[in-house]
């Protein structure tokens, strides 16, 4: 493989210090055939000014969006400008850890030419420098070809910053701009359902910044977004997906844990009623017969879930 161009696509919004930290990590890479694309939603010039000194050392293409596109539209905007053979959508608060990271991604593609994407160990780093491996249920890492929907149970691939893709994949799959919470799960599921192969590198190549300003922190405190996007995702994967009892159980617990008692509770989250699948309605009809306290009894809830699954 002869010196392919890598596009590092950065959807920026304020926090210029995060952007420059990422640019510094790119400068440290031994692999140099890189373009940097910055799609900036910041209304002032703080990011634009901060990146100016880097333009002599890096091939940077900068666009300021007026009005702001917001995530994930800004993500799509950044990656559609990529000219490289491969690209990474890099969140501005993440950065490259290993100086050989880009070379290692490319080596994985060279070793497995049929692969459409490569991802590494999902390692979070908080503001105190503490590391946390975020890949719960690691057994899923090698089962995703057969069970892509199990990313709902544990998002083991990690955020986009962990993942390098062939640019040809971008031409078939973009991020769903209706989503913000499940947007990466939905994206990876669609890649996997298209039969795109992958390589997992069990190495710490990328630092995923953990802090209180993250979108994920905001969404975790906003139940209506989580509920809405899960119901939207269900409408996309369809009734057939609920033959998998683990997916069925996931949605059973979603309704129970969010104290959903009727269809209007779901509609009030912002989802159109016609997008609520019959299988979701079936679960809700059974749950309505019992108090939330009873449903939250583990053994009883599991028995009722199995009964609901059998009678769906």
C-alpha positions in Angstrom: 0.0 0.0 0.0 1.7 3.2 -1.2 1.3 6.3 1.1 -2.5 6.6 1.0 -3.9 10.0 2.1 -5.6 10.0 5.5 -8.3 12.6 6.2 -8.7 13.6 9.8 -12.1 15.2 10.0 -12.8 17.4 13.0 -16.3 18.9 13.7 -15.3 21.7 16.1 -17.4 23.8 18.5 -15.7 26.2 20.8 -13.0 24.8 23.2 -10.0 25.8 21.0 -7.6 24.2 23.5 -9.1 20.8 22.7 -8.6 21.4 19.0 -5.0 22.4 19.3 -4.3 19.4 21.6 -5.6 17.1 18.8 -3.6 18.9 16.2 -0.5 18.5 18.4 -1.1 14.8 18.5 -1.4 14.7 14.7 1.9 16.5 14.5 3.5 13.8 16.6 2.5 11.0 14.2 5.2 9.3 12.2 2.8 8.9 9.3 2.7 12.3 7.5 0.5 12.0 4.5 -2.5 13.5 6.2 -5.1 16.2 5.6 -7.0 17.9 8.4 -10.5 19.1 7.8 -12.1 21.3 10.4 -15.8 22.0 10.1 -16.3 24.7 12.8 -19.7 25.5 14.4 -18.2 28.2 16.7 -19.8 31.6 16.1 -16.6 33.6 17.0 -13.1 33.2 15.7 -11.5 31.5 18.6 -10.9 28.2 16.9 -10.0 29.9 13.6 -7.3 31.9 15.4 -6.0 29.0 17.5 -5.3 26.8 14.4 -3.6 29.4 12.4 0.0 28.6 13.6 -0.6 24.9 12.6 -1.2 25.7 8.9 2.5 25.8 8.1 3.1 22.2 9.5 -0.3 20.6 8.6 -2.4 20.5 5.5 -5.5 22.1 7.0 -8.8 22.9 5.4 -11.0 25.1 7.6 -14.7 26.0 7.2 -16.8 28.1 9.5 -20.5 27.2 9.5 -23.0 30.0 9.5 -25.4 29.2 10.9 -24.0 26.4 13.0 -24.9 22.9 11.7 -24.9 21.1 15.1 -24.1 17.5 15.6 -24.3 15.1 13.8 -24.9 17.3 10.7 -21.6 18.9 11.4 -20.0 15.4 11.5 -21.4 14.6 8.0 -20.3 17.9 6.7 -16.7 17.2 7.9 -16.4 13.7 6.4 -18.1 14.6 3.1 -15.2 17.1 2.5 -12.6 14.3 2.9 -10.4 13.7 -0.1 -8.3 10.9 1.4 -8.3 7.2 0.8 -9.2 6.7 4.5 -10.8 9.0 7.1 -11.3 9.3 10.8 -14.1 11.5 12.2 -12.2 12.9 15.2 -14.2 14.5 18.0 -12.2 17.6 19.1 -11.9 16.5 22.7 -10.2 13.3 21.7 -6.6 12.9 20.6 -4.0 10.4 19.3 -2.1 8.6 22.0 0.4 6.4 20.1 2.8 8.1 17.7 2.4 5.1 15.4 -1.4 5.1 15.6 -2.1 6.1 12.0 0.6 3.7 10.7 -1.0 0.9 12.7 -4.4 1.6 11.3 -3.1 1.5 7.8 -1.1 -1.7 8.5 -4.4 -3.4 9.6 -6.0 -2.5 6.2 -3.0 -3.8 4.4 -3.1 -7.1 6.3 -6.9 -7.5 5.7 -7.7 -5.7 2.4 -11.3 -6.8 2.6 -11.9 -4.7 5.7 -13.9 -1.5 5.4 -13.1 -0.2 8.9 -10.6 -0.6 11.7 -11.1 0.3 15.4 -8.9 0.2 18.5 -9.4 -0.3 22.2 -11.9 2.2 23.6 -9.9 4.1 26.3 -11.4 7.0 28.2 -9.1 9.6 29.8 -10.6 12.0 32.4 -9.3 15.5 33.2 -7.1 14.1 36.0 -5.4 11.7 33.5 -7.0 8.5 34.8 -7.6 5.8 32.1 -10.7 3.7 31.8 -11.4 0.9 29.3 -14.9 1.6 28.1 -15.5 -1.7 26.2 -18.0 -3.5 28.3 -18.9 -7.1 27.2 -15.5 -7.5 25.3 -16.8 -10.9 23.9 -18.9 -8.8 21.5 -15.8 -7.5 19.8 -15.5 -10.6 17.6 -19.2 -11.3 17.3 -20.4 -8.2 15.6 -20.4 -9.7 12.1 -23.2 -12.0 13.2 -24.8 -9.8 15.9 -24.5 -6.2 15.0 -27.6 -5.2 16.9 -25.9 -6.2 20.1 -24.1 -2.9 20.0 -27.3 -1.7 21.7 -26.3 -3.8 24.7 -22.7 -2.5 24.8 -21.2 -0.1 22.3 -17.8 -1.8 22.2 -16.6 -0.1 19.0 -16.5 3.3 20.8 -16.9 6.8 19.4 -16.0 7.8 15.9 -12.5 8.9 16.9 -11.6 5.2 17.5 -12.4 4.2 14.0 -10.7 4.6 10.6 -12.8 3.9 7.5 -12.2 3.6 3.8 -13.7 6.6 2.2 -15.7 4.3 0.0 -17.7 3.4 3.1 -18.7 7.1 3.6 -20.3 7.1 0.1 -22.7 4.4 1.3 -23.4 5.3 5.0 -23.6 8.7 6.7 -24.7 9.6 10.3 -28.4 9.8 10.9 -29.1 13.5 11.6 -32.2 12.7 13.6 -30.1 11.2 16.3 -27.6 12.3 18.9 -27.6 9.6 21.6 -27.6 6.4 19.5 -26.1 8.0 16.4 -22.9 6.0 16.5 -24.6 2.7 17.3 -27.0 3.3 14.4 -24.1 4.1 12.1 -22.0 1.1 13.0 -25.1 -1.2 12.7 -25.7 0.0 9.2 -22.1 -0.5 8.2 -22.2 -4.1 9.6 -25.5 -4.9 8.1 -24.1 -4.0 4.7 -21.5 -6.7 5.3 -18.6 -4.4 5.8 -15.8 -6.3 7.5 -13.7 -4.8 10.3 -10.4 -5.3 12.2 -10.2 -4.8 16.0 -6.8 -3.6 17.3 -6.4 -4.4 21.0 -4.2 -1.4 21.5 -4.5 2.0 23.2 -4.1 4.3 20.1 -6.6 7.0 20.8 -7.5 8.9 24.0 -11.3 9.5 24.4 -11.6 12.7 26.5 -14.0 12.4 29.5 -15.4 15.6 30.9 -18.6 17.2 32.1 -19.2 19.2 28.9 -19.7 16.1 26.8 -23.0 15.6 24.9 -23.2 12.1 26.4 -23.3 13.6 29.9 -26.1 16.0 28.9 -28.1 13.2 27.3 -27.8 10.8 30.2 -29.7 13.4 32.2 -32.4 13.8 29.6 -34.6 10.7 29.6 -36.8 11.9 26.8 -33.9 11.9 24.3 -32.8 8.4 25.3 -36.4 7.1 25.0 -37.1 8.8 21.7 -34.0 7.6 20.0 -34.4 4.0 21.2 -37.9 3.9 19.8 -36.7 5.5 16.6 -34.0 2.9 16.3 -36.5 0.2 16.9 -38.6 1.5 14.0 -35.4 1.3 11.8 -34.5 -2.3 12.7 -38.1 -3.5 12.5 -40.1 -6.3 14.1 -37.8 -9.1 12.9 -35.0 -7.8 15.2 -37.1 -8.7 18.2 -36.8 -12.4 17.6 -33.5 -11.9 19.4 -34.5 -12.2 23.1 -31.7 -10.0 24.2 -33.0 -7.2 22.0 -36.5 -7.9 23.3 -35.3 -7.7 26.9 -33.4 -4.5 26.2 -36.6 -2.8 25.1 -38.7 -4.4 27.9 -36.3 -2.8 30.4 -36.3 0.5 28.5 -40.0 0.9 29.0 -39.9 -0.3 32.6 -36.9 1.8 33.6 -38.3 5.0 32.0 -41.7 4.4 33.7 -43.6 4.3 30.4 -47.2 3.6 31.2 -49.0 4.4 27.9 -48.3 5.4 24.3 -48.7 9.1 25.0 -45.6 8.9 27.3 -43.6 7.8 24.2 -45.2 10.4 21.9 -44.4 13.1 24.5 -40.7 12.3 24.1 -41.0 13.6 20.5 -41.6 10.4 18.5 -44.5 10.2 16.0 -47.0 7.6 17.0 -46.9 5.8 13.7 -43.3 5.0 14.3 -44.0 2.9 17.4 -43.7 -0.7 16.4 -46.5 -3.2 17.3 -44.0 -5.2 19.4 -43.4 -2.1 21.6 -47.1 -1.7 22.0 -47.4 -5.4 22.9 -44.8 -5.0 25.7 -46.5 -1.9 27.0 -49.9 -3.6 27.1 -48.6 -6.3 29.5 -46.6 -3.8 31.6 -49.6 -1.7 32.1 -51.2 -4.5 34.1 -48.7 -4.3 36.9 -47.4 -1.5 39.1 -43.9 -0.2 38.5 -42.8 -1.5 41.9 -43.8 -5.0 40.9 -42.2 -4.7 37.5 -39.0 -3.6 39.1 -38.8 -6.9 41.0 -36.0 -8.7 39.0 -37.4 -12.2 38.9 -41.0 -11.2 38.3 -40.0 -8.7 35.5 -37.9 -11.4 33.8 -40.7 -13.9 33.9 -43.1 -11.3 32.4 -40.6 -10.4 29.8 -40.3 -14.0 28.7 -44.1 -14.4 28.7 -44.4 -11.2 26.6 -41.7 -12.5 24.2 -43.4 -15.9 23.7 -46.9 -14.3 23.1 -45.7 -11.4 20.9 
